[in-house]
Amino acid sequence: MSPRPWRHRFSPKSPSSARRSPDEPTATGLATVFEAGRSSCFTQSIQPVQQFAYTSGKNATDSAMIIDAMDLLYTNRFDGFCLASSDSDFTRLAARIRESGLVVYGFGERKTPKPFVAACDKFTHFENILYNDEQLVAVQPSLPAVATVPTAKANNSNAVLAQRSSQAVPLLKNEAQLAKQLRMAIEAASDEEGWANLAKVGGLITKQHPDFDPRTYGFTKLSELVIATELFHIDRRSPGAGKPMVIYARDKRQRRFGALSQGS
């Protein structure tokens, strides 16, 4: 029988005592360790911890992790926690940690129950972390013409070279939920003329949908995803010499502000 997946919990600022990985032995009673898992423990300086199941068919690892997490929480030495699991049993733990004012980063498979995802400040799917870079194809996006007040070098900027998956782009047309999320966030972050800074848009989406990730749709950046949907006007603005361009987006359905700007 295969052993349960390894579960790591650690903080970049945590003491070595917190860098442990508990796991249960197999049903045969013999602890089997994947070579890749052992190598990762060596590389990341993680101490593996063996947790036996006290009764057949019962899981003791999750309970041990929750107890350890609460012990660490009460030390008041940490700024946040990383919970790597696809198990909804950690939902209350994530909520309790956030109640103490700490940040919770969740990691799990796409099958992770929504309650656990929502309980985290940010949730990342394993599938996105293991994304195959060879599937990404560098493509220069074609940007629609935008009638805006000219900004320094905005029209000549080539700062964004969208890396997109050739299979992901056509599917965006059928992603009604994605379009709704983007439109609502851009509207909430927009100014009087409907323009929204994509940096603020990303923060709003993450608060409402902790598992939102452009990599889910085959893109490495939010700006690339927004451009590929072809639902928004794009404007690149220069904040000053030597500073990176700031990207703004506006829903194409909002035409009234552009007409007023041209007529003034």
C-alpha positions as CSV (number, residue, x, y, z in Angstrom):
1,M,0.0,0.0,0.0
2,S,1.3,3.5,-0.9
3,P,2.0,5.8,2.0
4,R,0.0,9.0,2.5
5,P,1.3,12.1,0.8
6,W,3.9,14.1,2.7
7,R,2.6,17.2,4.4
8,H,5.0,20.1,5.1
9,R,4.5,23.1,7.4
10,F,7.1,25.7,7.8
11,S,7.7,29.4,7.8
12,P,10.7,31.2,6.2
13,K,11.2,32.9,9.6
14,S,10.4,29.8,11.7
15,P,12.8,28.1,14.0
16,S,14.1,24.7,13.1
17,S,11.7,23.1,15.5
18,A,8.8,24.2,13.3
19,R,10.2,22.7,10.1
20,R,8.8,19.3,10.5
21,S,6.7,16.9,8.4
22,P,4.5,14.4,10.1
23,D,3.3,11.3,8.3
24,E,1.7,7.9,9.1
25,P,3.3,4.6,8.2
26,T,1.6,2.3,5.8
27,A,-0.9,-0.3,6.9
28,T,1.9,-2.9,7.0
29,G,3.5,-1.0,9.8
30,L,6.6,-0.2,7.9
31,A,7.4,3.4,7.2
32,T,8.1,3.9,3.5
33,V,9.5,7.2,2.3
34,F,9.5,8.3,-1.3
35,E,13.0,9.2,-2.4
36,A,11.8,12.5,-3.8
37,G,10.2,13.3,-0.5
38,R,13.3,12.5,1.4
39,S,15.4,14.6,-0.9
40,S,13.1,17.6,-0.5
41,C,13.4,17.2,3.3
42,F,17.1,17.4,3.0
43,T,17.1,20.3,0.7
44,Q,14.6,22.4,2.7
45,S,15.9,21.3,6.1
46,I,12.6,19.8,7.1
47,Q,12.5,17.3,9.9
48,P,10.2,14.4,9.1
49,V,8.0,13.2,12.0
50,Q,6.4,9.8,12.1
51,Q,2.8,9.7,13.4
52,F,1.3,6.2,14.0
53,A,-2.5,5.6,13.5
54,Y,-3.9,4.4,16.8
55,T,-6.8,2.6,15.2
56,S,-7.1,0.9,11.8
57,G,-8.8,3.1,9.3
58,K,-8.5,6.2,11.5
59,N,-6.2,9.2,10.6
60,A,-4.0,10.5,13.4
61,T,-1.8,12.8,11.2
62,D,-4.3,15.6,10.8
63,S,-5.0,15.7,14.5
64,A,-1.3,15.9,15.3
65,M,-0.8,18.7,12.8
66,I,-3.7,20.7,14.2
67,I,-2.4,20.3,17.8
68,D,1.1,21.3,16.7
69,A,-0.2,24.3,14.8
70,M,-2.1,25.6,17.8
71,D,1.0,25.2,20.0
72,L,2.9,27.3,17.5
73,L,0.2,29.8,17.3
74,Y,0.3,30.4,21.0
75,T,4.0,31.2,20.9
76,N,3.2,34.5,19.1
77,R,6.4,34.1,17.1
78,F,4.9,33.8,13.6
79,D,3.5,36.1,11.1
80,G,1.6,33.5,9.2
81,F,1.0,29.8,8.5
82,C,1.2,27.6,5.5
83,L,-1.3,24.7,5.4
84,A,-0.6,22.2,2.7
85,S,-3.6,19.9,2.4
86,S,-6.7,19.1,0.4
87,D,-8.6,18.1,3.4
88,S,-11.6,20.2,4.7
89,D,-10.7,19.1,8.2
90,F,-8.3,22.1,8.3
91,T,-11.0,24.6,7.6
92,R,-11.6,25.6,11.3
93,L,-7.8,25.7,11.9
94,A,-7.3,28.2,9.1
95,A,-10.2,30.3,10.4
96,R,-8.8,30.2,13.9
97,I,-5.4,31.3,12.9
98,R,-6.9,34.2,10.9
99,E,-8.9,35.2,13.9
100,S,-5.6,35.8,15.7
101,G,-4.6,38.2,13.0
102,L,-2.1,36.0,11.1
103,V,-2.0,35.3,7.4
104,V,-2.9,31.8,6.2
105,Y,-1.6,30.4,2.9
106,G,-3.2,27.3,1.7
107,F,-1.9,24.8,-0.8
108,G,-3.8,21.8,-2.2
109,E,-5.3,20.1,-5.2
110,R,-8.1,21.5,-7.3
111,K,-10.5,19.0,-5.6
112,T,-10.0,20.8,-2.3
113,P,-13.4,21.7,-0.7
114,K,-14.5,25.3,-1.1
115,P,-14.9,25.9,2.7
116,F,-11.2,25.3,3.3
117,V,-10.2,27.4,0.3
118,A,-12.4,30.3,1.5
119,A,-10.9,30.0,5.0
120,C,-7.4,30.9,3.7
121,D,-6.1,34.4,2.8
122,K,-4.6,32.9,-0.4
123,F,-5.0,29.4,-1.8
124,T,-2.7,27.9,-4.4
125,H,-3.4,24.7,-6.3
126,F,-0.6,22.2,-6.6
127,E,-1.4,21.9,-10.3
128,N,-0.5,25.5,-10.9
129,I,2.8,25.2,-9.0
130,L,3.8,22.2,-11.1
131,Y,2.7,23.9,-14.3
132,N,4.8,22.8,-17.3
133,D,6.7,25.8,-18.7
134,E,7.0,24.0,-22.0
135,Q,3.3,24.4,-22.5
136,L,3.6,28.2,-22.4
137,V,4.1,29.9,-25.8
138,A,5.3,33.5,-25.9
139,V,2.9,35.6,-27.9
140,Q,2.7,39.3,-28.3
141,P,-0.9,40.3,-27.5
142,S,-2.8,42.5,-29.9
143,L,-4.2,45.4,-27.9
144,P,-7.3,47.3,-29.0
145,A,-7.1,51.0,-29.7
146,V,-8.0,53.1,-26.7
147,A,-9.0,56.8,-26.8
148,T,-7.4,58.2,-23.6
149,V,-5.4,61.2,-22.5
150,P,-1.8,60.5,-23.8
151,T,0.8,59.5,-21.3
152,A,4.5,59.4,-21.6
153,K,5.6,56.5,-23.9
154,A,2.3,54.6,-23.1
155,N,1.5,53.8,-26.7
156,N,5.1,52.7,-27.5
157,S,5.4,50.4,-24.5
158,N,6.3,46.7,-25.1
159,A,6.8,45.9,-21.4
160,V,4.2,43.1,-21.5
161,L,5.0,40.0,-23.6
162,A,2.1,37.7,-22.7
163,Q,3.1,34.0,-22.1
164,R,-0.1,32.1,-22.9
165,S,-1.1,28.5,-23.5
166,S,-2.4,28.0,-27.0
167,Q,-5.0,25.6,-25.6
168,A,-6.1,28.0,-22.9
169,V,-7.0,31.1,-25.0
170,P,-10.0,29.6,-26.8
171,L,-11.5,28.3,-23.6
172,L,-11.6,31.8,-22.1
173,K,-14.6,32.6,-24.3
174,N,-16.6,30.0,-22.4
175,E,-15.4,31.1,-18.9
176,A,-18.5,33.1,-17.8
177,Q,-17.5,32.9,-14.2
178,L,-14.0,34.3,-15.0
179,A,-15.5,37.2,-16.9
180,K,-17.8,38.0,-14.0
181,Q,-15.0,38.0,-11.5
182,L,-12.8,40.2,-13.6
183,R,-15.6,42.7,-14.4
184,M,-16.8,43.0,-10.8
185,A,-13.2,43.5,-9.5
186,I,-12.4,46.1,-12.2
187,E,-15.6,47.9,-11.5
188,A,-14.9,48.0,-7.8
189,A,-11.3,49.3,-8.3
190,S,-12.1,51.8,-11.1
191,D,-11.9,55.6,-11.1
192,E,-14.5,58.0,-12.3
193,E,-13.7,57.1,-16.0
194,G,-13.9,53.4,-15.4
195,W,-10.1,52.7,-15.4
196,A,-8.7,50.3,-12.8
197,N,-5.2,49.6,-11.8
198,L,-4.6,45.9,-12.3
199,A,-2.5,45.6,-9.2
200,K,-5.5,46.7,-7.1
201,V,-7.8,44.5,-9.2
202,G,-5.6,41.4,-8.3
203,G,-5.9,42.2,-4.6
204,L,-9.7,42.5,-4.7
205,I,-10.1,39.2,-6.6
206,T,-7.8,37.4,-4.1
207,K,-9.9,38.6,-1.2
208,Q,-13.1,37.4,-2.8
209,H,-11.7,34.3,-4.3
210,P,-8.5,33.0,-2.5
211,D,-7.8,30.3,-5.1
212,F,-7.9,32.7,-8.1
213,D,-4.7,32.2,-10.1
214,P,-4.0,33.2,-13.7
215,R,-1.9,30.0,-14.0
216,T,-5.2,28.1,-13.8
217,Y,-6.0,29.5,-17.3
218,G,-2.5,29.1,-18.7
219,F,-1.1,32.6,-17.9
220,T,1.7,33.7,-15.6
221,K,0.3,37.2,-14.9
222,L,-3.1,38.8,-14.3
223,S,-2.4,41.4,-17.0
224,E,-1.8,38.6,-19.6
225,L,-5.1,36.9,-18.7
226,V,-7.1,40.2,-18.8
227,I,-5.6,41.0,-22.2
228,A,-6.4,37.6,-23.6
229,T,-10.1,37.7,-22.6
230,E,-10.5,40.7,-25.1
231,L,-13.2,42.0,-22.8
232,F,-11.3,45.1,-21.6
233,H,-9.6,48.2,-23.0
234,I,-5.9,48.3,-21.9
235,D,-3.9,51.4,-21.1
236,R,-0.2,51.4,-20.0
237,R,0.8,54.4,-18.1
238,S,4.3,55.6,-17.1
239,P,4.6,56.6,-13.4
240,G,7.9,58.3,-14.1
241,A,11.3,57.9,-15.6
242,G,13.0,54.6,-14.7
243,K,9.8,53.1,-13.2
244,P,7.9,50.1,-14.7
245,M,4.7,50.8,-16.6
246,V,1.4,50.6,-14.7
247,I,-1.4,48.7,-16.5
248,Y,-5.0,49.9,-16.3
249,A,-8.1,48.1,-17.7
250,R,-11.6,49.3,-18.4
251,D,-14.7,47.2,-19.4
252,K,-15.3,47.6,-23.1
253,R,-19.0,47.9,-22.4
254,Q,-18.4,51.3,-20.8
255,R,-18.4,53.7,-23.7
256,R,-19.9,56.8,-22.1
257,F,-16.7,58.0,-20.5
258,G,-14.7,57.8,-23.7
259,A,-17.3,59.8,-25.6
260,L,-17.3,62.5,-22.9
261,S,-13.6,62.7,-22.9
262,Q,-13.4,63.2,-26.6
263,G,-16.2,65.9,-26.6
264,S,-14.7,68.0,-23.8
